[in-house]
Amino acid sequence: MVLKNYSIPEILQMEACTNCTLCAEVCPAVSALQDGRLSGVYRLDTLRGMIRSQSRLFQFFSRRKPPTRTELKKFGETVYRCTLCGRCQEICPSGIKLRDIWFSLRQDLVCSGAYPEKINMIRENVALSHNVFDEDNKERVDWVDDLQNPPDHYYVKDTAEVVYFTGCVAAFFPMVQKIPIALTQLFETAKIDFTLLGEEEWCCGFPLLAAGLRNHIKDPVQHNIEAVRRKGAQKVVFACPSCYQMWKEYYPEEFEIYHVSQFLNSLIDTGQLELSRLDLKITYHDPCDLGRGSMEYDAPREVINAIPGVSLIEMEHNRDKCLCCGGGGNLEMIDTHLSRQIAETKINEVLATGADAVVTACQQCLRTILSYARRNKIKIEVLDIVELIHRSVKKD
Protein backbone atom coordinates (compact mmCIF):
# COMPACT_ATOMS: atom_id res chain seq x y z
CA MET A 1 0.00 0.00 0.00
CA VAL A 2 1.09 3.57 -0.60
CA LEU A 3 0.31 4.65 3.00
CA LYS A 4 0.61 8.37 2.26
CA ASN A 5 -3.10 9.12 2.49
CA TYR A 6 -3.68 8.96 6.25
CA SER A 7 -3.36 11.83 8.69
CA ILE A 8 -1.39 11.32 11.90
CA PRO A 9 -4.62 11.44 13.99
CA GLU A 10 -6.12 8.72 11.76
CA ILE A 11 -3.11 6.46 12.25
CA LEU A 12 -3.22 7.00 16.00
CA GLN A 13 -6.98 6.33 16.11
CA MET A 14 -6.52 3.00 14.34
CA GLU A 15 -4.62 1.79 17.39
CA ALA A 16 -7.53 2.75 19.66
CA CYS A 17 -9.76 -0.02 18.30
CA THR A 18 -10.55 -2.56 21.02
CA ASN A 19 -12.07 -5.16 18.65
CA CYS A 20 -15.38 -4.90 20.49
CA THR A 21 -17.28 -5.72 17.23
CA LEU A 22 -20.10 -3.25 17.94
CA CYS A 23 -19.52 -1.74 14.50
CA ALA A 24 -20.13 -5.14 12.92
CA GLU A 25 -23.43 -5.49 14.79
CA VAL A 26 -24.85 -2.27 13.33
CA CYS A 27 -23.33 -2.48 9.83
CA PRO A 28 -26.08 -2.71 7.16
CA ALA A 29 -23.80 -4.60 4.75
CA VAL A 30 -22.86 -7.21 7.37
CA SER A 31 -26.51 -7.63 8.35
CA ALA A 32 -27.62 -8.01 4.74
CA LEU A 33 -25.07 -10.67 3.75
CA GLN A 34 -23.97 -12.05 7.15
CA ASP A 35 -20.38 -11.50 6.07
CA GLY A 36 -18.00 -10.26 8.78
CA ARG A 37 -15.40 -9.26 6.18
CA LEU A 38 -17.59 -6.25 5.37
CA SER A 39 -17.41 -4.94 8.94
CA GLY A 40 -15.45 -1.98 10.22
CA VAL A 41 -13.59 -4.09 12.78
CA TYR A 42 -12.34 -6.48 10.09
CA ARG A 43 -11.43 -3.62 7.81
CA LEU A 44 -9.55 -1.75 10.52
CA ASP A 45 -7.73 -4.83 11.78
CA THR A 46 -6.63 -5.75 8.25
CA LEU A 47 -5.52 -2.20 7.56
CA ARG A 48 -3.45 -2.04 10.73
CA GLY A 49 -1.77 -5.31 9.82
CA MET A 50 -0.95 -4.03 6.36
CA ILE A 51 0.48 -0.80 7.72
CA ARG A 52 2.65 -2.67 10.22
CA SER A 53 3.84 -5.09 7.56
CA GLN A 54 5.51 -2.20 5.77
CA SER A 55 7.96 -1.91 8.68
CA ARG A 56 11.11 -4.01 8.31
CA LEU A 57 11.35 -4.33 12.09
CA PHE A 58 7.80 -5.64 12.26
CA GLN A 59 8.51 -8.03 9.40
CA PHE A 60 11.56 -9.35 11.25
CA PHE A 61 9.70 -10.12 14.48
CA SER A 62 6.34 -11.18 13.04
CA ARG A 63 7.62 -12.77 9.82
CA ARG A 64 4.66 -11.09 8.15
CA LYS A 65 5.21 -9.76 4.66
CA PRO A 66 3.39 -6.88 2.94
CA PRO A 67 0.20 -7.98 1.16
CA THR A 68 0.51 -9.37 -2.33
CA ARG A 69 -1.24 -7.67 -5.24
CA THR A 70 -3.96 -10.34 -5.14
CA GLU A 71 -4.50 -9.98 -1.38
CA LEU A 72 -4.74 -6.21 -1.67
CA LYS A 73 -7.23 -6.49 -4.51
CA LYS A 74 -9.46 -8.85 -2.50
CA PHE A 75 -9.30 -6.52 0.48
CA GLY A 76 -10.25 -3.62 -1.78
CA GLU A 77 -13.37 -5.45 -2.91
CA THR A 78 -14.61 -5.64 0.69
CA VAL A 79 -13.75 -1.99 1.41
CA TYR A 80 -15.92 -0.68 -1.44
CA ARG A 81 -18.91 -2.81 -0.43
CA CYS A 82 -19.89 -0.21 2.12
CA THR A 83 -22.46 2.61 2.02
CA LEU A 84 -20.33 4.96 4.16
CA CYS A 85 -23.46 5.36 6.29
CA GLY A 86 -21.46 6.19 9.42
CA ARG A 87 -23.26 3.89 11.87
CA CYS A 88 -19.95 2.26 12.77
CA GLN A 89 -18.53 5.65 13.73
CA GLU A 90 -21.67 6.58 15.66
CA ILE A 91 -21.52 3.50 17.87
CA CYS A 92 -17.73 3.24 18.30
CA PRO A 93 -17.01 3.43 22.07
CA SER A 94 -13.44 4.57 21.36
CA GLY A 95 -14.67 7.57 19.36
CA ILE A 96 -12.71 6.61 16.24
CA LYS A 97 -13.62 8.76 13.23
CA LEU A 98 -14.11 5.68 11.09
CA ARG A 99 -15.81 7.38 8.17
CA ASP A 100 -12.80 9.65 7.61
CA ILE A 101 -10.53 6.61 7.76
CA TRP A 102 -12.67 4.84 5.15
CA PHE A 103 -12.27 7.83 2.80
CA SER A 104 -8.51 7.73 3.31
CA LEU A 105 -8.41 3.96 2.90
CA ARG A 106 -10.24 4.17 -0.42
CA GLN A 107 -7.80 6.82 -1.57
CA ASP A 108 -4.92 4.54 -0.55
CA LEU A 109 -6.43 1.65 -2.52
CA VAL A 110 -6.79 3.88 -5.60
CA CYS A 111 -3.15 4.94 -5.31
CA SER A 112 -2.21 1.27 -4.91
CA GLY A 113 -4.25 0.17 -7.95
CA ALA A 114 -6.46 -2.11 -5.83
CA TYR A 115 -9.94 -0.80 -6.54
CA PRO A 116 -13.04 -1.78 -8.54
CA GLU A 117 -12.95 -0.94 -12.24
CA LYS A 118 -16.07 1.22 -11.96
CA ILE A 119 -14.07 3.78 -10.00
CA ASN A 120 -12.37 4.68 -13.28
CA MET A 121 -15.81 5.31 -14.78
CA ILE A 122 -16.70 7.72 -11.96
CA ARG A 123 -13.43 9.60 -12.41
CA GLU A 124 -13.82 9.87 -16.19
CA ASN A 125 -17.49 10.82 -16.09
CA VAL A 126 -16.97 13.68 -13.64
CA ALA A 127 -13.84 14.91 -15.43
CA LEU A 128 -15.32 14.86 -18.94
CA SER A 129 -19.09 15.31 -18.47
CA HIS A 130 -19.03 17.09 -15.08
CA ASN A 131 -21.63 14.67 -13.71
CA VAL A 132 -21.32 11.16 -12.38
CA PHE A 133 -23.69 9.63 -14.96
CA ASP A 134 -21.87 10.77 -18.13
CA GLU A 135 -24.92 12.70 -19.32
CA ASP A 136 -24.67 15.83 -21.45
CA ASN A 137 -24.25 18.51 -18.78
CA LYS A 138 -26.16 20.97 -20.97
CA GLU A 139 -29.25 18.93 -20.09
CA ARG A 140 -29.07 19.69 -16.35
CA VAL A 141 -32.17 21.88 -16.53
CA ASP A 142 -34.19 19.82 -19.02
CA TRP A 143 -36.57 18.93 -16.18
CA VAL A 144 -37.84 22.53 -16.33
CA ASP A 145 -39.71 21.48 -19.50
CA ASP A 146 -42.10 19.54 -17.26
CA LEU A 147 -43.24 22.72 -15.52
CA GLN A 148 -46.36 24.46 -16.77
CA ASN A 149 -45.35 27.57 -18.70
CA PRO A 150 -41.66 27.63 -17.76
CA PRO A 151 -39.99 31.03 -18.16
CA ASP A 152 -37.78 31.67 -21.16
CA HIS A 153 -34.70 31.85 -18.96
CA TYR A 154 -35.46 28.36 -17.53
CA TYR A 155 -34.64 29.81 -14.11
CA VAL A 156 -31.03 30.28 -15.14
CA LYS A 157 -30.74 34.01 -14.36
CA ASP A 158 -27.76 36.31 -14.56
CA THR A 159 -28.06 37.22 -10.87
CA ALA A 160 -30.17 36.15 -7.90
CA GLU A 161 -30.13 36.11 -4.11
CA VAL A 162 -30.33 32.31 -3.88
CA VAL A 163 -28.74 29.53 -5.94
CA TYR A 164 -30.59 26.22 -6.01
CA PHE A 165 -27.87 23.59 -6.50
CA THR A 166 -29.86 20.73 -8.04
CA GLY A 167 -27.37 17.85 -7.84
CA CYS A 168 -26.65 15.12 -10.39
CA VAL A 169 -29.32 12.64 -9.30
CA ALA A 170 -32.25 15.09 -9.40
CA ALA A 171 -31.00 16.68 -12.61
CA PHE A 172 -30.76 13.48 -14.63
CA PHE A 173 -33.04 10.80 -13.15
CA PRO A 174 -36.70 11.17 -14.23
CA MET A 175 -37.87 9.24 -11.14
CA VAL A 176 -36.72 12.04 -8.82
CA GLN A 177 -37.05 15.09 -11.06
CA LYS A 178 -40.35 15.74 -9.31
CA ILE A 179 -38.21 17.10 -6.44
CA PRO A 180 -36.69 20.07 -8.33
CA ILE A 181 -40.02 20.64 -10.09
CA ALA A 182 -41.85 20.88 -6.75
CA LEU A 183 -39.13 22.98 -5.13
CA THR A 184 -39.13 25.46 -7.99
CA GLN A 185 -42.86 25.93 -7.54
CA LEU A 186 -42.43 26.38 -3.77
CA PHE A 187 -39.79 29.05 -4.37
CA GLU A 188 -42.20 30.81 -6.72
CA THR A 189 -44.99 30.66 -4.12
CA ALA A 190 -42.68 32.02 -1.42
CA LYS A 191 -41.41 34.72 -3.83
CA ILE A 192 -37.77 33.64 -3.51
CA ASP A 193 -35.34 35.31 -5.92
CA PHE A 194 -33.49 32.19 -7.04
CA THR A 195 -31.51 30.85 -9.96
CA LEU A 196 -30.19 27.55 -11.22
CA LEU A 197 -26.62 27.24 -12.44
CA GLY A 198 -27.63 25.23 -15.50
CA GLU A 199 -24.70 23.61 -17.28
CA GLU A 200 -22.37 25.66 -15.08
CA GLU A 201 -23.34 23.38 -12.20
CA TRP A 202 -20.80 20.57 -11.94
CA CYS A 203 -20.88 17.49 -9.74
CA CYS A 204 -20.24 18.65 -6.16
CA GLY A 205 -17.37 16.18 -5.85
CA PHE A 206 -18.85 13.82 -3.27
CA PRO A 207 -18.87 10.77 -5.61
CA LEU A 208 -15.16 11.39 -6.16
CA LEU A 209 -14.51 11.56 -2.43
CA ALA A 210 -16.48 8.36 -1.83
CA ALA A 211 -14.62 6.65 -4.67
CA GLY A 212 -11.22 7.35 -3.13
CA LEU A 213 -10.48 10.17 -5.57
CA ARG A 214 -10.03 12.94 -3.01
CA ASN A 215 -7.18 14.41 -5.06
CA HIS A 216 -9.64 15.10 -7.88
CA ILE A 217 -12.17 17.28 -6.05
CA LYS A 218 -10.26 20.56 -6.41
CA ASP A 219 -11.51 21.39 -9.93
CA PRO A 220 -15.27 20.88 -9.31
CA VAL A 221 -15.03 22.72 -5.98
CA GLN A 222 -13.31 25.73 -7.52
CA HIS A 223 -15.61 25.76 -10.55
CA ASN A 224 -18.82 25.64 -8.49
CA ILE A 225 -17.64 28.37 -6.15
CA GLU A 226 -16.86 30.63 -9.11
CA ALA A 227 -20.23 29.84 -10.72
CA VAL A 228 -22.10 30.92 -7.57
CA ARG A 229 -19.95 34.05 -7.25
CA ARG A 230 -20.89 35.12 -10.77
CA LYS A 231 -24.57 34.99 -9.77
CA GLY A 232 -23.96 37.41 -6.92
CA ALA A 233 -25.82 35.04 -4.61
CA GLN A 234 -25.48 34.98 -0.85
CA LYS A 235 -27.26 31.69 -0.22
CA VAL A 236 -27.04 28.19 -1.71
CA VAL A 237 -29.81 25.62 -1.16
CA PHE A 238 -29.42 21.85 -1.62
CA ALA A 239 -32.06 19.13 -1.72
CA CYS A 240 -29.25 16.55 -1.82
CA PRO A 241 -27.65 15.86 1.60
CA SER A 242 -24.41 14.66 -0.03
CA CYS A 243 -24.04 17.95 -1.92
CA TYR A 244 -24.86 19.84 1.28
CA GLN A 245 -22.35 17.91 3.36
CA MET A 246 -19.68 18.26 0.66
CA TRP A 247 -20.11 22.06 0.58
CA LYS A 248 -20.18 22.18 4.36
CA GLU A 249 -16.91 20.29 4.79
CA TYR A 250 -14.83 20.86 1.65
CA TYR A 251 -15.90 24.21 0.18
CA PRO A 252 -14.76 27.64 1.38
CA GLU A 253 -17.10 29.22 3.95
CA GLU A 254 -18.16 31.99 1.58
CA PHE A 255 -21.92 31.54 1.32
CA GLU A 256 -24.83 30.71 3.59
CA ILE A 257 -25.65 27.10 2.80
CA TYR A 258 -28.90 25.30 3.62
CA HIS A 259 -30.28 21.85 3.22
CA VAL A 260 -33.76 22.27 1.80
CA SER A 261 -35.39 21.03 5.02
CA GLN A 262 -33.74 23.93 6.88
CA PHE A 263 -34.72 26.45 4.20
CA LEU A 264 -38.34 25.25 4.03
CA ASN A 265 -38.54 25.35 7.80
CA SER A 266 -37.60 29.04 7.78
CA LEU A 267 -40.13 29.79 5.00
CA ILE A 268 -42.88 28.13 7.04
CA ASP A 269 -41.85 29.99 10.21
CA THR A 270 -41.94 33.37 8.44
CA GLY A 271 -45.32 32.65 6.84
CA GLN A 272 -43.94 32.68 3.29
CA LEU A 273 -45.38 29.21 2.90
CA GLU A 274 -48.82 28.53 4.38
CA LEU A 275 -49.77 24.89 4.84
CA SER A 276 -53.19 23.28 4.53
CA ARG A 277 -54.38 20.10 6.21
CA LEU A 278 -53.20 16.64 5.13
CA ASP A 279 -54.66 13.60 6.84
CA LEU A 280 -51.69 11.31 6.47
CA LYS A 281 -49.70 8.91 8.65
CA ILE A 282 -46.01 9.38 7.87
CA THR A 283 -42.75 7.81 8.90
CA TYR A 284 -39.50 9.67 8.28
CA HIS A 285 -36.23 8.19 7.02
CA ASP A 286 -33.10 10.10 8.12
CA PRO A 287 -30.64 10.27 5.20
CA CYS A 288 -27.17 9.22 6.37
CA ASP A 289 -25.41 12.31 5.01
CA LEU A 290 -27.98 14.68 6.49
CA GLY A 291 -28.35 12.95 9.85
CA ARG A 292 -25.12 11.31 10.97
CA GLY A 293 -23.15 13.23 8.34
CA SER A 294 -24.39 16.77 9.02
CA MET A 295 -26.15 16.24 12.39
CA GLU A 296 -29.47 17.58 11.09
CA TYR A 297 -32.33 15.60 12.58
CA ASP A 298 -34.72 18.30 13.76
CA ALA A 299 -35.44 20.49 10.72
CA PRO A 300 -37.16 17.76 8.65
CA ARG A 301 -39.29 16.73 11.62
CA GLU A 302 -40.25 20.33 12.36
CA VAL A 303 -41.33 20.72 8.72
CA ILE A 304 -43.41 17.53 8.84
CA ASN A 305 -45.01 18.42 12.18
CA ALA A 306 -45.92 21.89 10.85
CA ILE A 307 -48.47 20.30 8.49
CA PRO A 308 -51.94 20.18 10.07
CA GLY A 309 -53.36 16.66 10.20
CA VAL A 310 -50.08 14.81 9.61
CA SER A 311 -49.14 12.13 12.13
CA LEU A 312 -45.43 11.30 12.36
CA ILE A 313 -44.68 7.71 13.38
CA GLU A 314 -41.01 7.06 14.12
CA MET A 315 -39.35 3.84 12.95
CA GLU A 316 -37.65 1.60 15.50
CA HIS A 317 -34.29 2.89 14.26
CA ASN A 318 -34.37 6.65 13.80
CA ARG A 319 -32.17 9.73 14.06
CA ASP A 320 -28.54 8.68 14.71
CA LYS A 321 -29.57 5.00 14.67
CA CYS A 322 -31.46 5.18 11.37
CA LEU A 323 -30.86 2.28 8.98
CA CYS A 324 -29.23 3.14 5.65
CA CYS A 325 -31.35 2.82 2.48
CA GLY A 326 -28.49 1.10 0.62
CA GLY A 327 -27.86 3.89 -1.88
CA GLY A 328 -24.78 5.58 -0.40
CA GLY A 329 -21.04 5.29 -0.88
CA ASN A 330 -21.34 4.49 -4.62
CA LEU A 331 -22.50 1.01 -3.52
CA GLU A 332 -25.24 0.87 -6.13
CA MET A 333 -22.58 1.04 -8.85
CA ILE A 334 -20.22 -1.40 -7.13
CA ASP A 335 -22.63 -4.08 -5.86
CA THR A 336 -26.24 -3.69 -6.95
CA HIS A 337 -27.33 -6.89 -5.19
CA LEU A 338 -26.00 -5.76 -1.81
CA SER A 339 -27.59 -2.33 -2.26
CA ARG A 340 -30.97 -3.99 -2.83
CA GLN A 341 -30.55 -6.30 0.15
CA ILE A 342 -29.97 -3.31 2.41
CA ALA A 343 -32.99 -1.55 0.87
CA GLU A 344 -35.14 -4.58 1.69
CA THR A 345 -34.31 -4.26 5.39
CA LYS A 346 -35.20 -0.56 5.26
CA ILE A 347 -38.53 -1.21 3.54
CA ASN A 348 -39.47 -3.89 6.08
CA GLU A 349 -38.90 -1.42 8.90
CA VAL A 350 -40.97 1.21 7.08
CA LEU A 351 -43.86 -1.22 6.64
CA ALA A 352 -43.73 -2.20 10.31
CA THR A 353 -44.80 1.33 11.28
CA GLY A 354 -48.13 1.04 9.48
CA ALA A 355 -47.59 4.46 7.91
CA ASP A 356 -49.30 5.53 4.69
CA ALA A 357 -46.06 7.02 3.35
CA VAL A 358 -42.35 7.15 4.03
CA VAL A 359 -40.82 10.60 3.67
CA THR A 360 -37.12 11.28 3.25
CA ALA A 361 -35.03 14.34 2.54
CA CYS A 362 -32.63 12.93 -0.04
CA GLN A 363 -33.08 12.31 -3.75
CA GLN A 364 -30.84 9.23 -3.67
CA CYS A 365 -32.71 7.72 -0.71
CA LEU A 366 -35.99 8.34 -2.51
CA ARG A 367 -34.68 6.67 -5.66
CA THR A 368 -33.33 3.65 -3.79
CA ILE A 369 -36.41 3.07 -1.64
CA LEU A 370 -38.91 3.79 -4.42
CA SER A 371 -37.06 1.54 -6.90
CA TYR A 372 -37.15 -1.37 -4.48
CA ALA A 373 -40.83 -0.81 -3.66
CA ARG A 374 -41.81 -0.68 -7.33
CA ARG A 375 -39.67 -3.66 -8.28
CA ASN A 376 -41.27 -5.77 -5.56
CA LYS A 377 -44.80 -4.35 -5.95
CA ILE A 378 -44.85 -3.04 -2.38
CA LYS A 379 -47.70 -0.62 -1.72
CA ILE A 380 -46.12 2.26 0.15
CA GLU A 381 -45.97 5.87 -0.96
CA VAL A 382 -42.43 7.25 -1.07
CA LEU A 383 -42.05 11.02 -0.93
CA ASP A 384 -39.33 13.61 -0.57
CA ILE A 385 -39.98 16.28 2.03
CA VAL A 386 -40.17 18.84 -0.79
CA GLU A 387 -43.02 16.91 -2.41
CA LEU A 388 -44.82 16.63 0.91
CA ILE A 389 -44.72 20.38 1.50
CA HIS A 390 -45.70 21.05 -2.11
CA ARG A 391 -48.76 18.85 -1.62
CA SER A 392 -49.73 20.73 1.53
CA VAL A 393 -48.92 24.33 0.62
CA LYS A 394 -51.86 26.66 0.07
CA LYS A 395 -52.00 27.71 -3.56
CA ASP A 396 -52.80 31.30 -4.59
N, C-alpha and C positions, 0 to 999 in steps of 0.2 A: 504494500500500500504506500501511497505517497506521503501520508501523515503530515501534510503541511496545512491542512484545512481546519484544524481544531484550535480553538483559543486555549490559553493556559487554564482559565476557569473550567472549561469543558473537560480537559484532561484530568484535572483534579477531582471534578465531580464524578467522573467514571469510577474512581476508586472508592467513592462513598456508597456504592451499591452494596446492600447487605444480602442480596439474593433472596429477598423475602417472597418473591413471586406474586405480589399483589398486582403488579402491572399485567401479568399474564391473565389473572382472573378477570380483569375488566376489559381486556383487549377484544374488540369486535372481530378481528381476523382470527384470533385463536379460538374464540367461541364458535365462529361459523364453521371452521374446518377441523377443530380439535387438534391443532398442530402447534406444539409448543415452540417450534422453530420460528414462528412468526411473532413471538412475544418480545417485549422490551428487555426482559432479563436475559434471554438467550442472546439477543442481539448485542447487548452491552457486554456480556461475558465473553462472547466471541471477539468483539472489537478489542477489548482489553488484552486478550491473549495475542491477537495479531500485532498490537502495538508493542507489547513486551517482546515478542519474537523478533522484532527489528534490532533489539539490543544484543550485541555479541556476548556480553556478560550473562544475560538471561539465557541465551542459546547454550552457553557453556554449562551452566548449572542445571538447566531444565532439559537440555538436549532437544528442545523444540525449535523447529526451523520455521522461517516465514512461510505463509501460505503459498501453495502453488497457484498457478493461473486458474486451474480448474476449480480449486477450493474457493478462491476468491469470487469466481463467477457464480458458484452455487450460493455462496453467502449473499452476494448481491441480489440474487433472485428473491431471497426471503426479505431483504431490507425494503425492496420496492413493493412488496405485497402488504402495504400498510396505508391507512387513510390519513395518517398524520392528524388524527382526531384529538390527540392530547390527553386522553383519559389516563394514560400511563403516568404522565407528568402530574396530573391532578391528584392522583392517589399516592404517589411516591412519598413514603414517610421520611426519606432522606432529603427531600426537596430538590432532587436533581432536575435540571431543566432539560428533560429528555427530548422534547420536540426540537430544540436548538441543536442538540447533538445529532438527531436524525437528519436534519438539514446538512450538517457538516459531514456526516457519514456518507450521504448520497453524493456530495461534492467530491469526497475522497474516492468513492467508487468510480465516478466519472473520470477523474484524473488518472485512475488506475486502469481504465478500460474494462471495468467489470460491472457493466450496467445493461439493462434491457435495450434492445435495438430501437424500441419506440421512443426512447429518450432523444435519439438523433432526429426523429420526426418532429418532436416538440421544438427542439432547437432551430431546425430549419424553417418550420412554419412561422415561428415568431420573428425570426430574422428576416425572412423574405416577404411574408404576407402580413406581418404585424398582428396576427391573431393565431391562436393555438390550433385552429381548425383548417388552416390553409385556404380560407375563403378570400374572395376579392374584397379587400378592406374598404373599397369604395361603396360596398353594399351594407355598411354598418347601419345606415339609417333607412334601409329599404322597408323596415317594419312600419314606418310612418305612413306608407301607402294604405295600410289597413285602418287608418283613422278616417273618420268622416270629414271631408273637406279639409285636408291638411294644408297648411300655409305654403306658399311658394318657396319660402326659405327652408322648409322641412325642419324647422326649429334649429337650424344651424345658423345662428346670428353672428354678426361681427363682434358684438359686445353684449354682455349680460351680467347680472349680479351673481347668478348661480350657474354652475356647470353641472349637468347631469351626466355622470360617467357611466355609460350603459353596461360595459363589460362584454366579453366575448360571447358568453353563453346566451345572454338575452338578445344580443344583436343578431346572432346567426341561427339559433334553434327555434323553429316555428312553435314548438310546444310551449315555450316560455316567453315568447314575444308579447304575450298578453300582459306581462308585467310592465315593460316600458310603455305600452299603449295606455294602460290604466294610469300609470304614474304621470304621464304627460297630461292626461285629462284632469288629474287631481291638481297638478301645478296650474293649469288654466283656471280651474275653479277657485283656487286660492290666490289667483292673480300674482303668481311668482314670475319674476323676470328671469327666465332660464334659457340656456342654450345647450345643444349637443355639440360635441366636437367633430362629429361626422368621421370622415376618413382620417382626420388628424388624431383621433383616439387610437392609440396602440394598446396592445395587451399590457396590463398593469405590471406584469413580470412575475406574478405569483406562480404560474405553471413552471416557469424556469427555476425558481427557487425550490419548488417541490421536486423538480426533476434532478436536482443536484447541479444546476447550472447557475449558481449564484454569481459567478464572474461575468455572466451575460446580461444582468439586469440593468446595468448602467445606462445603456442606450434608451430602452423604453422609459425608464424613470426620467431621464433628462428631457426626452421628447415630450412626454405628457405634461411635465411641469411647464415647459415653454408654451405648449398649446393652450394651457389654462391661462397663463400670463397674458397671452395675446388677446384673450377674451375680456381682460380687465375684471375678471370675476374675483370675488372674495370668498366664495363658498363652493365646495364640491360635494355632491350628494351621490351616494352609491347604494344600489339595491343589492349588490353582490358583497357578501361579507369578506370574501377573499381579497377583492379589490380594496375594500375599506381597510382591512388589516394591513395589506401591503403598503398603502399610502401612510397609514399610521406609524409603521415601523421602519420603512425604508425610504420614504420621500422626505424632502426638506419640510420643516414646519412653517410653511409659507401661507397656507390657506386654512380656513375653517373647514374641517371635514366632518361629514355626518353619514352614518348609516341611515337608510331611508326610514327605519323605525323611529329613530331619534328625531328626524326632521318632521315626519308626520305627527309625532307626539307634540311637537311645538306648535304646528299648525292647528291642531285640535285645541290645544290649551289657549291659543290666542283667538279662537273663534273663526279662523280663516277657513276651516273646514267644519261644517255642521253635520252631525251624524243622525240618521234616522234609525228606527228600531229594526233589529234583525232577530227573529226568534230562531236561534241556532245554538246547538251544543258543539263546542269546539275544543280540540286539544291542540297544544302548541309544541312544535318540535324546535328545540334550540339548535341552530346551526353551529357546528364546531368552531368555525372561525369567528363567529360573532360572539358566542358564549365563552367557551374556554379560551379562545384566541384573543378576543378583545374585551372580555369581561362585561359584556352587555347582555343582561338577562331581564332587566326591568322595563326598558322602553317598549319592547314588543308587547309585553303583558299589559302595560298601561294603555297602549293603543287598543288592544282587544277589549279590555274592560271598560273603555270609554264608549263602546257601542251599546246602546240600550237594547236589552233583550238577550244579549249574548251570554252564554254560560261557559266559562272556561273550566275544563276538566284536565287536571294535570296527569301526565303519564307517570308510571311507577318511577321511571328514571327521568328526571328533569333537571333543568339548570346545569350545574357543573357535572352532574352524573348522566346527562342525556346520552342516549345511544346514538352513534353515528349512523347516517343514512346509507353509507357505503360509497358515496360519490366523491370523496376527497382524496387528496394526495396523488392525483393522476391514476388512482387505482383502476378506474373504469377502462383506461387505455391499456394498462398492464395486465390485469386479470379480471375480465368481465364476469366470469363465474363467481369469483369471490365477492365482487362488488354486489352481485345480485343476492348472494347468500346473506350478506350483512343487511341488505335492504329488506329481506324477508323477516328477519328478526325485528326490525324497526316497525314494519307493517303490522306484525302480530301484536306488538305492544300498543300501537295506535288503535287497533280493533278492540283490544281488551278494555278500553276506556268507554266504549259505547257511544262515542262522539259521532256527530253527523259529518264532521269535516276535520281534517288535520291541516293546520295553518303553519307555515314556516316563514322565514324571512331571508331566503336564499334561493336564487334561481337554479343552482345546481342541486340543492336538496329537493326542490320541487320536481325537477326533471327526473331525478333518481327514484323518488317515491312514486310519482305518477306513472312512470314507465313500468315499474314493477306491478303496480295495481292494475294497469290496463292489460299488461301481458298475461296476468293471472286472473283477469276478470273479477277483481275484488271491488265491491261496491263501497267506495269511500271517496268523498270529495276531497281533492287536494288543492289548496289555495296558497298563494303568497299573501303576505300581510297587506301588500299594496292592493291586490284584487279584493280582499275583504273590505278594506276601507272604501274602495271605489264602489263596491256594491251598496255600502251603507250611506255614503255621503248624500246629502240633500242636493238635488239638482236645481239649478235656477229655472 
